[in-house]
């Protein structure tokens, strides 16, 4: 009976919401949206984003050559147009005269070449594989130091830039909608002030000066954006030390929305008031384990041990099935046999300490592997230590939540990664905030009769 009442209440609330929807009301300028975040430090360097909120904020600060609308249609961004050679290996981009950085300087072909070469050197290999940069002619020679510049990146003149590929690839343009293909100002990077005062070219820019207590970051509308000012005046990120603090901020109207850890989803799904305010994001993420092969003997089948030894479905059950298993190969006896043959007794699992979900998943993985005779030293790290460990390869295993641009794991071309499951993101939001998870520049959502993004 209670379950029937709950369903009827949901239907009633949905009907009321439909009647009061703001979708037919013309957009108005103004307003600031406040997001609760569980990180008190953020990176705004597009080549170093580790979490969904960092990606979304960076996406509001930076533009690339192209962008995608919500249906995946390719749109010009800082360029007016492009041409493609007959053999489909050379793309010539014509930069818009209206494309400017936040400091007012026009974007040139020099900025594009500098930004792409910077990403090719600094970005993790899996990001290059997911983006189009991995297709560009000569990147391996550049990354290895055999050449001083990337052969496939060519400045024609100040307003025209050319990219040549190793071979034709129909996904090239669409994959340019990636953080590693966003454009940054050369002089800001070279002076070493970019991280302190990042200058982008997107619809929002970083607000200077001291913010309110607990404010991690404040963005304001870019009045001179290439496609015009965004409707919303700004975005504020408010730090919450834990979920209870964030919920208190939400209830006292200090924040408008927050991401709900899936480990806590159960307390919301059976509460009609909370459940009605939950929205599932279409933002694509994946839990995976990155393997440092150098920390294991050559003949050890560590990938098979992990695939057979980790109960992925049990982890998803713990997360209230807020995700989808990529594979279901749990065979503990087979994993134990491989473990005994390999004589692996101890391994170190690191992760970026960014929330409750990844902590719980790491502990569950350690429990599963302990059952097959492998003791796991679980090490939560801050951003700096995590990225240093990855760079120095001072780990055995690294638990990652990565943004993906494809539903096909095989297309990701990441041999050192063991994919576990796709990971759903749920956002609790005020009733007047619609479509919030689509926090990307192609999407439009309303906040108190105002549209957040212009495109």
C-alpha positions as CSV (number, residue, x, y, z in Angstrom):
1,X,0.0,0.0,0.0
2,X,2.8,2.4,0.9
3,X,4.5,1.7,-2.4
4,X,1.3,2.4,-4.3
5,X,0.9,5.7,-2.4
6,X,4.5,6.6,-3.3
7,X,4.0,6.0,-7.0
8,X,0.7,8.0,-7.0
9,X,2.6,10.9,-5.2
10,X,5.3,10.8,-7.8
11,X,2.7,11.0,-10.6
12,X,1.0,13.9,-8.9
13,X,4.2,15.8,-8.4
14,X,5.2,15.2,-12.0
15,X,1.8,16.5,-13.2
16,X,2.1,19.6,-11.1
17,X,5.7,20.2,-12.3
18,X,4.6,19.9,-15.9
19,X,1.9,22.5,-15.4
20,X,4.3,24.9,-13.8
21,X,7.2,24.3,-16.2
22,X,9.1,27.4,-17.3
23,X,9.9,25.9,-20.7
24,X,7.6,28.2,-22.6
25,X,8.8,31.4,-20.9
26,X,11.3,33.4,-22.9
27,X,14.8,33.4,-21.4
28,X,15.9,36.4,-19.2
29,X,19.4,37.5,-18.3
30,X,20.6,37.4,-14.7
31,X,21.0,35.2,-11.7
32,X,23.8,33.1,-10.1
33,X,23.6,29.4,-9.7
34,X,25.4,27.9,-6.6
35,X,26.8,24.3,-6.8
36,X,27.9,22.4,-3.7
37,X,31.2,20.6,-4.3
38,X,33.1,18.1,-2.1
39,X,36.5,19.4,-3.3
40,X,38.1,22.4,-1.6
41,X,40.7,22.7,-4.4
42,X,40.1,22.5,-8.2
43,X,42.3,22.5,-11.2
44,X,41.2,24.6,-14.1
45,X,43.9,23.3,-16.4
46,X,41.9,21.4,-19.1
47,X,44.7,18.8,-19.5
48,X,44.5,17.9,-15.8
49,X,40.8,17.6,-15.0
50,X,40.1,14.5,-12.8
51,X,36.5,14.9,-11.7
52,X,33.2,15.6,-13.4
53,X,32.8,19.1,-11.8
54,X,36.3,20.1,-12.9
55,X,35.4,19.1,-16.5
56,X,32.1,20.9,-16.4
57,X,33.7,24.1,-15.1
58,X,36.6,24.0,-17.5
59,X,34.1,23.5,-20.3
60,X,32.5,26.8,-19.3
61,X,35.9,28.5,-19.3
62,X,37.4,27.2,-22.5
63,X,36.5,26.8,-26.2
64,X,38.1,24.6,-28.8
65,X,37.9,24.5,-32.6
66,X,34.5,22.8,-32.6
67,X,31.7,21.9,-30.3
68,X,28.9,19.4,-30.3
69,X,25.3,20.0,-29.7
70,X,23.2,17.7,-27.6
71,X,22.4,15.5,-30.6
72,X,26.1,15.2,-31.5
73,X,26.0,17.6,-34.4
74,X,29.4,19.2,-35.1
75,X,29.3,23.0,-34.8
76,X,32.1,25.6,-35.4
77,X,33.4,27.2,-32.2
78,X,36.4,29.5,-32.4
79,X,36.5,28.9,-36.2
80,X,34.1,30.1,-38.9
81,X,34.6,27.1,-41.1
82,X,37.0,24.3,-42.2
83,X,37.9,22.4,-45.4
84,X,38.9,18.8,-45.8
85,X,41.3,17.4,-48.4
86,X,40.1,14.8,-50.8
87,X,42.0,12.0,-49.0
88,X,40.5,13.1,-45.7
89,X,43.8,13.5,-43.9
90,X,44.2,17.3,-43.9
91,X,41.9,19.7,-42.2
92,X,42.2,23.5,-42.7
93,X,40.5,25.7,-40.1
94,X,39.6,29.3,-40.6
95,X,39.7,31.2,-37.3
96,X,36.9,33.6,-36.5
97,X,37.8,37.3,-36.1
98,X,35.5,37.4,-33.1
99,X,37.4,34.6,-31.2
100,X,39.1,36.2,-28.2
101,X,40.6,35.3,-24.9
102,X,39.1,36.8,-21.7
103,X,41.8,39.4,-21.7
104,X,40.6,40.7,-25.1
105,X,43.4,39.4,-27.2
106,X,42.4,37.7,-30.5
107,X,43.0,34.0,-30.8
108,X,45.6,33.2,-33.5
109,X,46.9,30.1,-35.2
110,X,50.0,30.3,-32.9
111,X,47.7,29.8,-29.9
112,X,46.1,26.7,-31.5
113,X,49.5,25.1,-32.2
114,X,50.9,26.0,-28.8
115,X,47.8,24.6,-27.0
116,X,47.7,21.3,-29.0
117,X,51.4,20.7,-28.6
118,X,51.1,21.4,-24.9
119,X,48.4,18.8,-24.5
120,X,50.3,16.3,-26.6
121,X,53.2,16.5,-24.1
122,X,51.3,17.0,-20.8
123,X,48.0,15.0,-21.2
124,X,47.7,11.4,-20.1
125,X,48.0,8.9,-23.0
126,X,44.4,7.7,-22.5
127,X,43.1,11.3,-23.1
128,X,45.1,11.5,-26.3
129,X,43.6,8.2,-27.4
130,X,40.1,9.3,-26.7
131,X,40.6,12.7,-28.4
132,X,41.6,13.4,-32.0
133,X,45.1,14.4,-31.0
134,X,46.2,10.8,-31.0
135,X,45.5,10.7,-34.8
136,X,47.7,13.6,-35.7
137,X,50.8,13.0,-37.9
138,X,54.1,12.9,-35.9
139,X,52.9,13.0,-32.3
140,X,54.9,10.0,-31.3
141,X,58.2,11.6,-32.5
142,X,57.2,14.8,-30.6
143,X,56.4,13.0,-27.4
144,X,59.6,11.0,-27.5
145,X,61.7,14.1,-28.2
146,X,62.8,13.0,-31.7
147,X,61.2,16.2,-33.1
148,X,60.9,19.7,-31.7
149,X,57.4,20.2,-33.1
150,X,54.4,18.1,-34.3
151,X,54.7,17.4,-38.0
152,X,50.9,17.5,-38.5
153,X,50.3,20.9,-37.0
154,X,50.9,23.8,-39.4
155,X,50.4,27.5,-39.1
156,X,49.4,28.9,-42.5
157,X,49.0,32.4,-41.3
158,X,47.5,34.2,-38.3
159,X,43.9,33.2,-39.1
160,X,44.4,29.8,-40.7
161,X,45.6,26.6,-39.2
162,X,46.1,23.1,-40.7
163,X,46.0,19.6,-39.1
164,X,47.2,16.5,-40.9
165,X,46.5,13.0,-39.8
166,X,48.4,9.8,-40.0
167,X,45.5,8.2,-41.9
168,X,41.8,9.1,-42.5
169,X,39.4,8.9,-39.6
170,X,35.8,9.9,-39.8
171,X,35.7,10.6,-36.0
172,X,38.4,13.2,-36.1
173,X,36.2,16.3,-35.9
174,X,33.8,15.1,-33.3
175,X,36.6,13.9,-31.0
176,X,38.0,17.5,-31.1
177,X,35.3,18.3,-28.5
178,X,37.7,17.3,-25.7
179,X,39.5,19.2,-22.9
180,X,42.9,18.4,-24.5
181,X,41.8,20.3,-27.6
182,X,40.7,23.5,-25.8
183,X,42.7,26.6,-26.5
184,X,44.8,28.4,-23.9
185,X,46.8,31.7,-24.2
186,X,50.5,31.0,-24.7
187,X,51.8,34.0,-22.8
188,X,49.8,33.1,-19.6
189,X,51.3,29.6,-19.6
190,X,54.9,30.7,-20.3
191,X,54.8,33.3,-17.5
192,X,53.7,30.7,-15.0
193,X,50.5,32.5,-13.9
194,X,47.9,30.4,-15.7
195,X,47.0,28.2,-12.7
196,X,46.7,31.2,-10.4
197,X,44.8,33.4,-12.8
198,X,43.5,31.2,-15.7
199,X,42.6,33.0,-18.8
200,X,40.2,31.2,-21.1
201,X,38.0,32.0,-24.0
202,X,34.7,30.4,-23.0
203,X,31.3,31.8,-22.0
204,X,32.4,32.3,-18.4
205,X,35.6,33.7,-16.8
206,X,37.1,33.5,-13.4
207,X,36.0,36.2,-11.0
208,X,39.0,37.9,-9.3
209,X,39.0,39.0,-5.7
210,X,38.0,37.3,-2.4
211,X,34.7,35.4,-2.4
212,X,32.4,34.6,0.4
213,X,33.3,32.1,3.1
214,X,33.4,28.5,1.8
215,X,33.5,29.7,-1.8
216,X,35.9,27.6,-3.8
217,X,35.5,29.3,-7.1
218,X,33.3,32.0,-8.7
219,X,32.7,32.5,-12.4
220,X,31.1,35.5,-14.1
221,X,29.6,35.9,-17.6
222,X,32.0,36.7,-20.4
223,X,30.4,39.7,-22.0
224,X,32.5,39.3,-25.2
225,X,32.1,35.6,-25.9
226,X,32.2,34.7,-29.5
227,X,28.5,33.6,-29.4
228,X,27.4,36.4,-27.0
229,X,26.9,36.7,-23.3
230,X,25.5,33.7,-21.5
231,X,22.1,34.3,-19.9
232,X,23.3,33.5,-16.3
233,X,25.4,36.1,-14.5
234,X,27.6,33.6,-12.8
235,X,28.3,30.3,-11.2
236,X,29.5,29.8,-7.6
237,X,31.1,26.6,-6.2
238,X,30.5,26.2,-2.5
239,X,32.6,23.7,-0.5
240,X,30.9,21.0,1.6
241,X,33.0,18.7,3.7
242,X,30.5,15.9,3.5
243,X,27.1,15.0,2.3
244,X,25.3,16.1,5.5
245,X,26.8,19.5,5.2
246,X,25.8,19.8,1.6
247,X,22.2,18.8,2.3
248,X,22.1,21.4,5.1
249,X,23.3,24.0,2.6
250,X,20.7,22.8,0.2
251,X,17.8,23.0,2.7
252,X,18.9,26.4,4.0
253,X,19.0,27.7,0.4
254,X,22.8,28.3,0.4
255,X,23.2,26.1,-2.7
256,X,20.9,25.2,-5.5
257,X,22.2,21.7,-6.4
258,X,24.7,19.0,-5.5
259,X,25.9,15.7,-6.8
260,X,24.7,12.7,-4.7
261,X,27.2,9.9,-4.0
262,X,25.7,6.7,-5.3
263,X,26.6,4.9,-2.0
264,X,23.9,7.2,-0.4
265,X,21.3,6.8,-3.2
266,X,19.1,4.6,-1.1
267,X,18.2,7.3,1.4
268,X,16.8,9.4,-1.5
269,X,15.1,6.9,-3.8
270,X,12.3,6.0,-1.3
271,X,11.7,9.6,-0.2
272,X,9.2,11.3,-2.6
273,X,10.3,14.8,-1.8
274,X,14.0,14.1,-2.4
275,X,13.4,11.6,-5.3
276,X,11.5,14.1,-7.3
277,X,14.4,16.5,-7.2
278,X,17.0,13.9,-8.3
279,X,18.1,14.0,-12.0
280,X,20.3,11.4,-13.6
281,X,23.1,13.0,-15.7
282,X,24.0,11.8,-19.2
283,X,27.6,12.7,-18.4
284,X,29.6,9.6,-19.3
285,X,32.1,8.2,-16.7
286,X,33.7,4.9,-16.1
287,X,35.3,3.2,-13.1
288,X,38.5,1.4,-14.1
289,X,41.8,0.2,-12.7
290,X,45.0,1.5,-14.2
291,X,47.7,-1.2,-14.1
292,X,51.4,-0.3,-13.7
293,X,52.8,-3.3,-15.5
294,X,56.4,-2.5,-14.3
295,X,55.4,-3.3,-10.7
296,X,54.5,-6.9,-11.6
297,X,56.7,-9.7,-13.0
298,X,56.5,-9.9,-16.8
299,X,54.6,-13.2,-17.0
300,X,52.0,-12.3,-14.4
301,X,48.5,-12.2,-15.8
302,X,47.4,-9.3,-13.5
303,X,44.7,-8.2,-15.9
304,X,43.0,-11.7,-15.7
305,X,43.4,-11.8,-11.9
306,X,41.6,-8.5,-11.6
307,X,38.9,-9.4,-14.1
308,X,38.2,-12.7,-12.4
309,X,38.8,-11.6,-8.9
310,X,36.7,-8.5,-8.6
311,X,32.9,-8.9,-8.1
312,X,31.7,-6.0,-10.2
313,X,28.0,-6.7,-9.8
314,X,28.4,-6.8,-6.0
315,X,30.0,-3.3,-6.2
316,X,27.1,-2.0,-8.3
317,X,24.6,-3.5,-5.8
318,X,26.4,-1.5,-3.1
319,X,25.9,1.6,-5.3
320,X,22.2,0.8,-5.6
321,X,22.8,-0.3,-9.3
322,X,23.6,3.3,-10.3
323,X,25.7,2.1,-13.2
324,X,26.2,-0.7,-15.7
325,X,28.8,-3.5,-15.6
326,X,31.1,-3.6,-18.6
327,X,31.9,-7.2,-18.1
328,X,30.8,-9.9,-15.6
329,X,33.7,-12.2,-15.4
330,X,33.7,-12.9,-11.7
331,X,35.4,-16.3,-11.2
332,X,37.1,-16.3,-7.7
333,X,38.4,-19.8,-7.9
334,X,40.1,-19.1,-11.3
335,X,41.4,-15.8,-9.9
336,X,42.8,-17.5,-6.8
337,X,44.6,-20.1,-9.0
338,X,46.2,-17.4,-11.1
339,X,47.2,-15.5,-8.0
340,X,48.9,-18.5,-6.5
341,X,50.7,-19.2,-9.7
342,X,51.9,-15.6,-9.9
343,X,52.9,-15.6,-6.2
344,X,51.6,-12.0,-5.8
345,X,50.9,-11.4,-2.1
346,X,50.8,-7.6,-1.9
347,X,49.9,-4.7,-4.1
348,X,49.3,-1.0,-3.7
349,X,46.0,0.6,-4.8
350,X,45.9,4.4,-5.0
351,X,43.1,6.7,-5.8
352,X,42.3,10.4,-5.9
353,X,40.3,11.1,-2.7
354,X,37.4,12.9,-4.3
355,X,34.3,11.4,-2.7
356,X,32.6,8.6,-0.8
357,X,31.9,6.4,-3.8
358,X,35.5,5.9,-4.8
359,X,36.5,5.2,-1.2
360,X,33.9,2.5,-0.9
361,X,34.7,0.9,-4.2
362,X,38.4,0.8,-3.3
363,X,37.6,-0.9,0.0
364,X,35.4,-3.5,-1.8
365,X,38.1,-4.2,-4.4
366,X,40.6,-4.8,-1.6
367,X,38.1,-7.1,0.1
368,X,37.6,-9.2,-3.0
369,X,41.3,-9.5,-3.8
370,X,42.0,-10.5,-0.2
371,X,39.8,-13.5,-0.7
372,X,42.1,-14.8,-3.4
373,X,45.3,-14.2,-1.3
374,X,46.3,-10.7,-2.4
375,X,46.6,-8.1,0.3
376,X,45.9,-4.6,-1.0
377,X,47.3,-1.5,0.6
378,X,44.6,1.1,-0.2
379,X,46.1,4.6,-0.4
380,X,43.8,7.7,-0.8
381,X,45.8,10.6,-2.1
382,X,45.3,14.3,-2.7
383,X,45.5,15.6,-6.2
384,X,49.1,16.5,-6.3
385,X,50.3,13.2,-4.8
386,X,48.0,11.2,-7.0
387,X,49.2,12.9,-10.2
388,X,52.9,12.6,-9.1
389,X,52.4,8.9,-8.3
390,X,51.0,8.3,-11.8
391,X,53.8,10.3,-13.4
392,X,56.5,8.5,-11.4
393,X,54.8,5.1,-11.6
394,X,55.1,4.6,-7.8
395,X,52.0,2.4,-7.6
396,X,50.8,-1.0,-8.5
397,X,47.2,-0.2,-9.3
398,X,45.3,3.1,-9.6
399,X,41.5,3.2,-9.2
400,X,40.2,5.9,-11.7
401,X,36.9,7.5,-12.6
402,X,37.4,8.8,-16.1
403,X,35.3,10.7,-18.5
404,X,34.7,8.8,-21.7
405,X,33.5,10.0,-25.1
406,X,32.4,6.6,-26.4
407,X,30.1,3.8,-25.2
408,X,32.4,1.2,-26.7
409,X,35.3,0.3,-24.4
410,X,37.2,-1.2,-27.3
411,X,37.3,2.2,-29.0
412,X,39.1,3.8,-26.0
413,X,42.3,2.0,-26.9
414,X,43.6,1.8,-23.3
415,X,45.5,-1.5,-22.9
416,X,46.7,-0.5,-19.4
417,X,43.2,0.1,-18.1
418,X,40.8,-2.6,-16.8
419,X,37.3,-1.3,-17.2
420,X,34.9,-2.2,-14.4
421,X,31.6,-0.4,-14.9
422,X,29.9,2.7,-16.3
423,X,29.1,5.1,-13.5
424,X,25.8,7.1,-13.2
425,X,25.8,10.6,-11.8
426,X,22.8,11.8,-9.9
427,X,22.2,15.4,-9.0
428,X,19.9,16.8,-6.4
429,X,18.5,20.1,-7.5
430,X,16.0,22.8,-6.7
431,X,12.7,22.3,-8.6
432,X,13.3,25.5,-10.6
433,X,16.6,24.1,-12.0
434,X,15.9,22.0,-15.0
435,X,18.3,19.7,-16.9
436,X,21.2,20.6,-14.6
437,X,23.4,17.6,-15.3
438,X,23.8,18.9,-18.9
439,X,26.3,21.4,-17.5
440,X,28.0,21.8,-20.9
441,X,27.9,24.7,-23.3
442,X,25.7,23.0,-25.9
443,X,22.9,22.5,-23.4
444,X,20.3,24.9,-22.0
445,X,18.8,24.7,-18.6
446,X,16.6,27.2,-16.8
447,X,17.1,28.6,-13.4
448,X,14.3,30.9,-12.1
449,X,13.1,31.7,-15.6
450,X,16.7,32.2,-16.9
451,X,18.8,30.1,-19.2
452,X,22.2,29.1,-18.1
453,X,24.0,28.8,-21.4
454,X,23.3,30.6,-24.6
455,X,24.0,27.9,-27.2
